[in-house]
Amino acid sequence: MPDSLSRTFARWSASLEYESLPPQVVDKLKASLLHSLVIALVGAETAPGKTAVELVRHEEAKADGATILGDGTRATRCGAAFANSKLMHATNQSDSYLMLVHPGPCIVPAGLATAELDGLGGQALLTALAAGYEAEARIAGDFIPSTQARGFRSSPVYGTLGAAVTTGKLLGLTEDQSVTALALACTFTGGTGEGPRSGGREMMFHEPQATRSGIMAALLARENMKGSELSLEGEAGLYNAFVGNNKGELSYVFAGPPHTSLQKVVAGLGSQWELMHVTPKIYPTAGYNCPVIELMTQLRASHDMPADQIQSITVDMNWLETTYPTPAFPNPARSRPGVASTHYFTAYTCIHGSYPPLRERIEPGERTSGEDPAVMDLLKRVEVIGHKDRPAFAPRITVRMRNGATYQGEFQGHELEWDLATETRRISELFDRMDWPRRKLEGIVEAVTHLEDAASLGPLVRLCVRG
């Protein structure tokens, strides 16, 4: 009988060493870490971020605990990770995997807190991040749209598992303990999709709570209790609960046939790295809007397109991107023309030539004051069309002018999967507009770039504290 999925992940994670990580994987992990840390400092200046920090300061302060980024308060392992997760997600600029999963706000805070408390260095953190990102991406994979269709939000469901694997690796869990950590994470996880469907904001605490649950799963696994061997693929396991069956039958897919193989989840583990497809979100909006903004920015830079001379703009996207959070429970405010819709971000970028990464986060259906009348007029001429044969994050934009000229641009889906050099260049563009000492921001870049040489996380963490 082949090993269970959790056993396979546990054995791989427990034996994973820094020296076995390919250079491109280390580079990618550094890019994700850099993005998460800088975005956390942006989130620290927001009202939601400050509220989360204040809650943890009041309830879980601990003089010898882990550091809350920005603020510098020490708190319990779970408390600091909860607050830092909130900071990384407050502006909707965390990273993204297949549009609907955001590994960074769960994995990075869990890893930072444990590495700091246990006095571990950069190589240990990078190895644990590799284990967590890869396990979460693979376990989520093809199942993400079907999980959404069950009424759950995929990001916290699978983020709990990523946080558990990352924490377990740093704690030095054995193979059997790692199996138990995954079993507990499967039990502790959750998060419904009613918020994104109807405009509720409870989803802003999904990732922070998933981070806390994942850490607890790993800590409790040290008690050497026996966890379910088939916690993922068992008859009553995670896939049956959050996908609807344990046979690989899918209700929705981004593209292709509505079925997958459970063996695919671990195929090529350790040699084919799914984490390479994680995408950082530089703009404060839903992930599927980011490539639209990026592509329109390129089109606008290449062509003269006066707004009053534009007849129409067509945006072709993956069909699931036009029915967020899921075709089973869509949010009409996201799919019709209006503020914070794809139509809006297309028109705004076309008018202004770019979209401000540090602009305050806005949500579909919100009433905002001072909107540019030219943007609100142009978005009425934007048509967004969903296609089942287009990959996620692969928009095609066609601009038709009144004089008969047509301008078109197209992404293939991987353009925003930035390496460290690209992430450094793009995130550094924000530094002059951030309320944070530039020398510290540049120090963060330097520290992350050479993280493998760090004997401890203390210097990097101190750069992320204002005092």
GUKOL-400129 format. One line per 3 residues: their letters; for each residue x, y, z of C-alpha. Coordinates in Angstrom, 1 decimal, always signed. Example, Ala and Ser with C-alpha at 12.3 -4.5 7.8 and 13.67 -1.06 7.14 Angstrom:
% GUKOL-400129
as	+12.3/-4.5/+7.8 ~ +13.7/-1.1/+7.1
END
This chain:
% GUKOL-400129
mpd	+0.0/+0.0/+0.0 ~ +1.5/+3.4/-0.9 ~ +2.1/+6.0/+1.8
sls	-0.7/+8.4/+2.6 ~ -0.5/+11.9/+1.4 ~ +0.2/+13.3/+4.9
rtf	+2.9/+10.6/+5.5 ~ +4.6/+11.6/+2.2 ~ +4.6/+15.3/+3.1
arw	+5.7/+14.5/+6.6 ~ +8.7/+12.4/+5.5 ~ +9.7/+14.9/+2.9
sas	+9.4/+17.9/+5.2 ~ +11.2/+16.2/+8.2 ~ +14.2/+15.3/+6.0
ley	+14.3/+18.5/+3.9 ~ +17.6/+20.4/+4.2 ~ +18.6/+23.9/+3.1
esl	+21.4/+22.4/+0.9 ~ +18.8/+20.5/-1.1 ~ +16.9/+23.6/-2.1
ppq	+17.5/+24.7/-5.7 ~ +18.9/+28.3/-6.1 ~ +15.7/+29.4/-7.9
vvd	+13.6/+28.2/-5.0 ~ +15.6/+30.1/-2.4 ~ +15.4/+33.2/-4.6
klk	+11.7/+32.8/-4.9 ~ +11.3/+32.4/-1.1 ~ +13.3/+35.5/-0.5
asl	+11.0/+37.4/-2.9 ~ +8.0/+36.2/-1.0 ~ +9.5/+37.1/+2.4
lhs	+10.6/+40.5/+1.3 ~ +7.1/+41.2/-0.1 ~ +5.4/+40.1/+3.1
lvi	+7.6/+42.1/+5.4 ~ +7.3/+45.4/+3.5 ~ +3.6/+45.0/+3.0
alv	+3.3/+44.3/+6.7 ~ +4.8/+47.7/+7.4 ~ +2.3/+49.3/+5.0
gae	-0.5/+47.4/+6.9 ~ +0.8/+48.6/+10.2 ~ -0.3/+52.2/+9.3
tap	-3.9/+51.1/+8.6 ~ -6.8/+51.2/+11.1 ~ -7.4/+47.4/+10.8
gkt	-3.8/+46.7/+11.4 ~ -3.5/+49.0/+14.4 ~ -6.7/+47.4/+15.9
ave	-5.2/+43.9/+15.6 ~ -2.0/+45.0/+17.2 ~ -3.7/+46.7/+20.0
lvr	-5.8/+43.5/+20.7 ~ -2.8/+41.3/+20.9 ~ -0.9/+43.9/+23.1
hee	-3.8/+43.8/+25.5 ~ -4.5/+40.1/+25.5 ~ -1.2/+38.4/+24.8
aka	+1.7/+40.6/+25.6 ~ +4.8/+38.7/+26.8 ~ +8.1/+40.3/+27.6
dga	+10.2/+37.5/+26.2 ~ +7.8/+36.7/+23.3 ~ +8.0/+37.1/+19.6
til	+8.0/+40.6/+17.9 ~ +5.0/+42.3/+16.4 ~ +6.3/+44.0/+13.2
gdg	+6.1/+47.8/+13.1 ~ +5.1/+48.2/+16.6 ~ +7.8/+46.1/+18.3
tra	+5.7/+44.8/+21.1 ~ +6.6/+41.3/+22.3 ~ +3.7/+38.8/+22.5
trc	+3.1/+35.1/+22.6 ~ +4.1/+33.0/+19.6 ~ +0.5/+32.8/+18.4
gaa	-0.3/+36.4/+19.3 ~ +2.6/+37.9/+17.4 ~ +1.9/+35.7/+14.4
fan	-1.8/+36.6/+14.5 ~ -1.0/+40.3/+14.5 ~ +1.7/+40.0/+11.8
skl	-0.6/+38.0/+9.6 ~ -3.2/+40.7/+9.9 ~ -0.7/+43.4/+8.9
mha	+0.3/+41.4/+5.8 ~ -3.3/+41.1/+4.7 ~ -4.7/+44.4/+5.8
tnq	-4.3/+46.2/+2.5 ~ -5.1/+43.1/+0.3 ~ -1.5/+43.1/-1.0
sds	-0.4/+39.7/+0.2 ~ +0.9/+37.0/-2.2 ~ -1.4/+34.8/-4.2
ylm	-1.5/+31.2/-5.5 ~ -4.0/+30.4/-8.2 ~ -5.9/+33.6/-7.3
lvh	-7.8/+32.2/-4.3 ~ -5.1/+31.1/-1.9 ~ -2.7/+33.5/-0.1
pgp	+0.1/+31.5/+1.5 ~ +2.3/+34.4/+2.7 ~ +0.0/+35.8/+5.5
civ	-0.2/+32.4/+7.1 ~ +3.2/+30.8/+6.4 ~ +5.6/+33.8/+6.9
pag	+4.2/+35.0/+10.3 ~ +4.3/+31.4/+11.6 ~ +7.8/+31.0/+10.5
lat	+9.0/+34.3/+11.8 ~ +7.6/+33.9/+15.3 ~ +9.0/+30.4/+15.8
ael	+12.4/+31.1/+14.2 ~ +12.8/+34.2/+16.4 ~ +11.7/+32.5/+19.6
dgl	+13.9/+29.5/+19.1 ~ +17.0/+31.5/+18.0 ~ +17.1/+29.9/+14.5
ggq	+18.9/+31.4/+11.5 ~ +18.1/+32.3/+8.0 ~ +18.8/+28.9/+6.5
all	+16.4/+27.3/+8.9 ~ +13.7/+29.8/+8.1 ~ +14.1/+29.5/+4.4
tal	+13.9/+25.7/+4.6 ~ +10.7/+25.9/+6.7 ~ +9.2/+28.4/+4.3
aag	+10.0/+26.0/+1.4 ~ +8.2/+23.2/+3.2 ~ +5.2/+25.2/+4.1
yea	+4.7/+27.0/+0.7 ~ +5.2/+23.8/-1.3 ~ +2.9/+21.6/+0.9
ear	+0.1/+24.2/+0.9 ~ +0.3/+24.9/-2.9 ~ +0.2/+21.2/-3.7
iag	-2.5/+20.2/-1.2 ~ -4.7/+23.1/-2.5 ~ -3.9/+22.9/-6.2
dfi	-6.7/+21.7/-8.4 ~ -9.1/+21.6/-5.5 ~ -9.3/+25.4/-4.9
pst	-12.3/+26.2/-7.0 ~ -14.3/+23.3/-5.7 ~ -13.5/+24.3/-2.1
qar	-14.9/+27.7/-2.8 ~ -18.0/+26.1/-4.4 ~ -18.7/+24.3/-1.1
gfr	-19.1/+27.7/+0.6 ~ -15.6/+27.8/+2.1 ~ -12.8/+30.3/+1.5
ssp	-9.8/+28.4/+0.2 ~ -7.1/+30.7/+1.6 ~ -7.6/+29.9/+5.3
vyg	-8.6/+26.3/+4.7 ~ -5.3/+25.5/+3.1 ~ -3.3/+28.3/+4.9
tlg	-3.8/+26.5/+8.2 ~ -1.9/+23.5/+6.8 ~ +0.9/+25.7/+5.4
aav	+1.4/+27.3/+8.8 ~ +1.4/+23.9/+10.5 ~ +4.1/+22.5/+8.1
ttg	+6.3/+25.6/+8.4 ~ +6.1/+25.7/+12.2 ~ +6.6/+21.9/+12.5
kll	+9.7/+22.1/+10.4 ~ +11.2/+24.8/+12.6 ~ +10.2/+22.9/+15.8
glt	+12.1/+19.8/+14.4 ~ +9.0/+17.5/+14.5 ~ +9.7/+13.9/+13.6
edq	+7.9/+12.3/+10.7 ~ +5.2/+10.8/+12.9 ~ +4.7/+14.2/+14.7
svt	+4.5/+15.9/+11.3 ~ +1.7/+13.5/+10.3 ~ -0.1/+14.5/+13.5
ala	+0.4/+18.2/+12.9 ~ -1.3/+17.9/+9.5 ~ -4.1/+15.8/+11.0
lac	-4.7/+18.5/+13.6 ~ -4.5/+21.3/+11.0 ~ -7.1/+19.5/+8.9
tft	-9.3/+19.5/+12.1 ~ -8.7/+23.1/+13.1 ~ -9.1/+24.7/+9.7
ggt	-12.1/+26.5/+8.2 ~ -13.5/+29.9/+7.0 ~ -16.7/+30.4/+5.1
geg	-17.2/+32.4/+1.9 ~ -20.3/+34.4/+2.9 ~ -18.2/+37.5/+3.6
prs	-16.7/+37.8/+0.1 ~ -20.1/+36.8/-1.4 ~ -22.1/+39.4/+0.4
ggr	-19.6/+42.1/+1.3 ~ -18.9/+41.1/+4.9 ~ -15.4/+41.8/+6.2
emm	-14.9/+38.7/+8.4 ~ -12.5/+37.4/+5.8 ~ -10.0/+39.9/+7.0
fhe	-9.4/+37.7/+10.0 ~ -9.4/+34.4/+8.2 ~ -5.6/+34.3/+7.6
pqa	-4.7/+35.5/+11.1 ~ -6.8/+32.9/+12.7 ~ -5.6/+30.2/+10.3
trs	-2.0/+31.1/+11.2 ~ -2.8/+30.7/+14.9 ~ -4.5/+27.4/+14.3
gim	-1.6/+26.0/+12.2 ~ +0.9/+27.0/+14.9 ~ -1.2/+25.3/+17.6
aal	-1.4/+22.1/+15.4 ~ +2.4/+21.9/+15.3 ~ +2.8/+22.6/+19.0
lar	+0.3/+20.1/+20.0 ~ +1.8/+17.4/+17.8 ~ +4.8/+17.4/+20.1
enm	+2.6/+15.6/+22.6 ~ +3.1/+12.5/+20.4 ~ -0.6/+11.7/+20.1
kgs	-1.5/+9.7/+17.1 ~ -3.0/+11.7/+14.2 ~ -5.1/+10.3/+11.4
els	-2.9/+8.8/+8.8 ~ -5.5/+9.6/+6.1 ~ -6.4/+13.1/+7.3
leg	-6.3/+14.5/+3.8 ~ -7.7/+11.7/+1.5 ~ -9.6/+9.6/+4.0
eag	-13.3/+8.9/+3.6 ~ -14.1/+11.7/+6.1 ~ -10.9/+13.6/+5.6
lyn	-10.1/+17.2/+4.4 ~ -10.9/+16.6/+0.8 ~ -14.2/+15.0/+1.4
afv	-15.2/+17.8/+3.8 ~ -13.9/+20.8/+1.8 ~ -14.1/+19.5/-1.8
gnn	-17.1/+17.2/-1.5 ~ -15.3/+13.8/-2.2 ~ -12.0/+12.1/-1.9
kge	-11.9/+10.8/-5.5 ~ -10.6/+13.9/-7.3 ~ -13.9/+14.8/-8.8
lsy	-14.2/+18.5/-9.1 ~ -17.2/+20.8/-9.3 ~ -15.3/+23.7/-10.8
vfa	-11.9/+24.1/-12.4 ~ -10.0/+27.0/-13.8 ~ -9.6/+25.2/-17.1
gpp	-9.6/+21.6/-18.3 ~ -11.5/+18.5/-17.3 ~ -13.4/+18.5/-13.9
hts	-11.3/+15.8/-12.3 ~ -7.8/+15.3/-10.9 ~ -5.7/+12.6/-9.3
lqk	-4.8/+12.5/-5.7 ~ -1.4/+11.0/-6.7 ~ -0.8/+14.3/-8.5
vva	-0.7/+16.1/-5.2 ~ +2.7/+14.5/-4.3 ~ +4.0/+13.7/-7.8
glg	+7.5/+15.2/-8.3 ~ +7.6/+16.4/-4.6 ~ +11.1/+17.8/-4.1
sqw	+12.0/+18.1/-7.7 ~ +9.1/+20.0/-9.3 ~ +8.4/+23.1/-7.2
elm	+4.8/+24.4/-7.3 ~ +5.7/+27.4/-5.0 ~ +7.4/+29.0/-8.1
hvt	+3.9/+30.0/-9.2 ~ +3.2/+32.2/-6.2 ~ +2.4/+35.8/-7.3
pki	+3.0/+38.9/-5.1 ~ +0.2/+41.4/-5.2 ~ +1.7/+44.9/-5.6
ypt	-1.7/+46.6/-5.9 ~ -4.3/+46.8/-3.1 ~ -7.0/+44.8/-4.8
agy	-8.1/+41.3/-5.5 ~ -5.4/+39.2/-7.2 ~ -7.2/+38.8/-10.5
ncp	-7.2/+42.6/-10.9 ~ -3.5/+42.9/-10.6 ~ -2.5/+41.5/-14.0
vie	-5.3/+43.6/-15.6 ~ -3.7/+46.7/-14.0 ~ -0.2/+45.6/-15.0
lmt	-1.2/+44.9/-18.6 ~ -3.2/+48.1/-19.0 ~ -0.2/+50.0/-17.6
qlr	+2.0/+48.5/-20.4 ~ -0.6/+49.3/-23.1 ~ -1.0/+52.8/-21.9
ash	+2.8/+53.3/-21.9 ~ +3.0/+52.0/-25.5 ~ +0.1/+53.8/-27.2
dmp	-1.6/+57.2/-27.2 ~ -5.2/+56.4/-26.1 ~ -7.1/+59.6/-25.1
adq	-10.1/+58.5/-23.1 ~ -12.6/+60.5/-25.2 ~ -11.4/+58.7/-28.3
iqs	-11.9/+55.2/-26.9 ~ -14.9/+53.4/-28.3 ~ -14.6/+50.3/-26.1
itv	-12.3/+48.2/-24.0 ~ -12.7/+44.4/-23.8 ~ -11.0/+42.4/-21.0
dmn	-11.0/+38.7/-21.6 ~ -10.2/+36.7/-18.4 ~ -10.5/+33.3/-16.8
wle	-14.2/+32.7/-16.1 ~ -13.7/+32.1/-12.4 ~ -12.0/+35.5/-12.1
tty	-15.3/+37.1/-13.3 ~ -17.5/+35.2/-10.8 ~ -15.6/+35.8/-7.6
ptp	-15.7/+34.3/-5.0 ~ -17.2/+31.3/-6.9 ~ -19.9/+30.7/-9.6
afp	-21.8/+28.9/-7.0 ~ -22.0/+32.0/-4.8 ~ -21.0/+35.1/-6.9
npa	-20.8/+38.6/-5.6 ~ -22.7/+40.8/-8.2 ~ -20.9/+43.9/-7.0
rsr	-17.6/+42.5/-8.2 ~ -18.8/+41.6/-11.7 ~ -20.8/+44.6/-12.7
pgv	-19.3/+48.0/-13.6 ~ -18.7/+50.1/-10.5 ~ -16.1/+51.2/-8.0
ast	-13.5/+48.5/-7.4 ~ -14.7/+46.2/-10.1 ~ -12.4/+45.0/-12.9
hyf	-14.1/+47.6/-15.1 ~ -13.0/+50.3/-12.7 ~ -9.3/+49.2/-12.4
tay	-9.1/+48.9/-16.2 ~ -10.6/+52.4/-16.7 ~ -8.6/+54.0/-13.9
tci	-5.3/+52.6/-15.2 ~ -6.1/+53.6/-18.8 ~ -6.9/+57.2/-17.7
hgs	-4.0/+57.7/-15.3 ~ -1.4/+55.4/-16.8 ~ -1.0/+53.4/-13.6
ypp	-2.7/+52.5/-10.4 ~ -1.2/+53.7/-7.1 ~ +0.1/+50.7/-5.0
lre	-0.2/+52.7/-1.8 ~ -3.8/+53.9/-2.4 ~ -6.2/+53.0/+0.3
rie	-7.9/+49.7/-0.2 ~ -11.4/+50.0/-1.7 ~ -14.0/+47.3/-1.9
pge	-16.6/+46.6/-4.6 ~ -19.9/+48.3/-3.9 ~ -18.4/+50.9/-1.6
rts	-19.5/+54.5/-1.9 ~ -16.4/+56.7/-2.4 ~ -16.1/+60.4/-2.7
ged	-14.0/+62.3/-5.2 ~ -13.9/+59.6/-7.9 ~ -12.6/+60.9/-11.2
pav	-15.6/+61.5/-13.5 ~ -13.5/+60.4/-16.5 ~ -12.8/+57.0/-14.9
mdl	-16.5/+56.6/-14.0 ~ -17.5/+57.4/-17.6 ~ -14.9/+55.2/-19.2
lkr	-15.7/+52.1/-17.1 ~ -19.1/+52.1/-18.8 ~ -17.3/+51.3/-22.0
vev	-15.4/+48.4/-20.5 ~ -16.7/+44.9/-21.1 ~ -15.3/+42.0/-19.0
igh	-15.7/+38.5/-20.5 ~ -14.9/+35.2/-18.7 ~ -13.5/+32.2/-20.6
kdr	-13.1/+28.6/-19.5 ~ -10.0/+28.1/-21.8 ~ -8.0/+31.0/-20.4
paf	-5.5/+30.5/-17.5 ~ -5.8/+32.5/-14.3 ~ -3.9/+35.8/-14.3
apr	-3.8/+35.8/-18.1 ~ -6.0/+38.7/-19.3 ~ -6.2/+39.9/-22.8
itv	-7.1/+43.6/-23.2 ~ -8.4/+45.0/-26.5 ~ -8.8/+48.8/-26.8
rmr	-10.8/+50.0/-29.8 ~ -10.5/+53.6/-30.8 ~ -13.2/+55.7/-32.5
nga	-10.8/+56.2/-35.5 ~ -10.7/+52.5/-36.2 ~ -7.3/+51.8/-34.5
tyq	-7.1/+48.8/-32.2 ~ -4.5/+48.1/-29.5 ~ -4.2/+44.8/-27.8
gef	-2.0/+43.2/-25.1 ~ -2.1/+39.7/-23.6 ~ -0.6/+37.8/-20.6
qgh	+0.0/+34.1/-20.5 ~ -0.4/+33.8/-16.7 ~ +3.2/+33.8/-15.4
ele	+4.2/+37.4/-15.9 ~ +3.7/+38.4/-12.2 ~ +5.6/+35.4/-10.7
wdl	+8.4/+37.7/-9.8 ~ +11.9/+36.6/-8.7 ~ +13.8/+38.4/-6.0
ate	+15.4/+41.0/-8.4 ~ +12.0/+42.0/-9.8 ~ +10.3/+42.0/-6.4
trr	+13.2/+44.2/-5.0 ~ +12.8/+46.7/-7.9 ~ +9.0/+46.9/-7.7
ise	+8.7/+47.0/-3.9 ~ +11.5/+49.6/-3.6 ~ +9.5/+51.9/-5.8
lfd	+7.2/+52.3/-2.8 ~ +9.9/+53.4/-0.3 ~ +9.8/+57.1/-0.9
rmd	+6.0/+57.2/-0.2 ~ +6.1/+55.0/+2.9 ~ +6.0/+56.5/+6.4
wpr	+9.0/+54.4/+7.4 ~ +12.8/+55.2/+7.6 ~ +14.2/+54.5/+4.2
rkl	+17.5/+53.2/+5.6 ~ +15.5/+50.5/+7.5 ~ +13.6/+49.6/+4.3
egi	+16.8/+49.3/+2.4 ~ +18.3/+47.3/+5.3 ~ +15.4/+44.9/+5.0
vea	+16.2/+44.3/+1.3 ~ +19.8/+43.7/+2.2 ~ +19.0/+41.4/+5.1
vth	+16.6/+39.3/+3.0 ~ +18.9/+39.1/+0.1 ~ +21.6/+37.6/+2.2
led	+19.3/+35.7/+4.7 ~ +21.1/+32.4/+4.3 ~ +24.1/+34.1/+6.1
aas	+22.1/+35.2/+9.1 ~ +22.8/+33.3/+12.3 ~ +19.6/+34.6/+13.8
lgp	+16.5/+36.5/+12.8 ~ +17.0/+39.3/+15.3 ~ +18.7/+41.9/+13.0
lvr	+16.0/+41.4/+10.3 ~ +13.2/+41.7/+12.8 ~ +14.7/+44.9/+14.4
lcv	+14.7/+46.5/+10.9 ~ +10.9/+45.9/+10.9 ~ +10.4/+47.8/+14.1
rg	+10.1/+51.6/+14.1 ~ +11.9/+52.3/+17.4
END
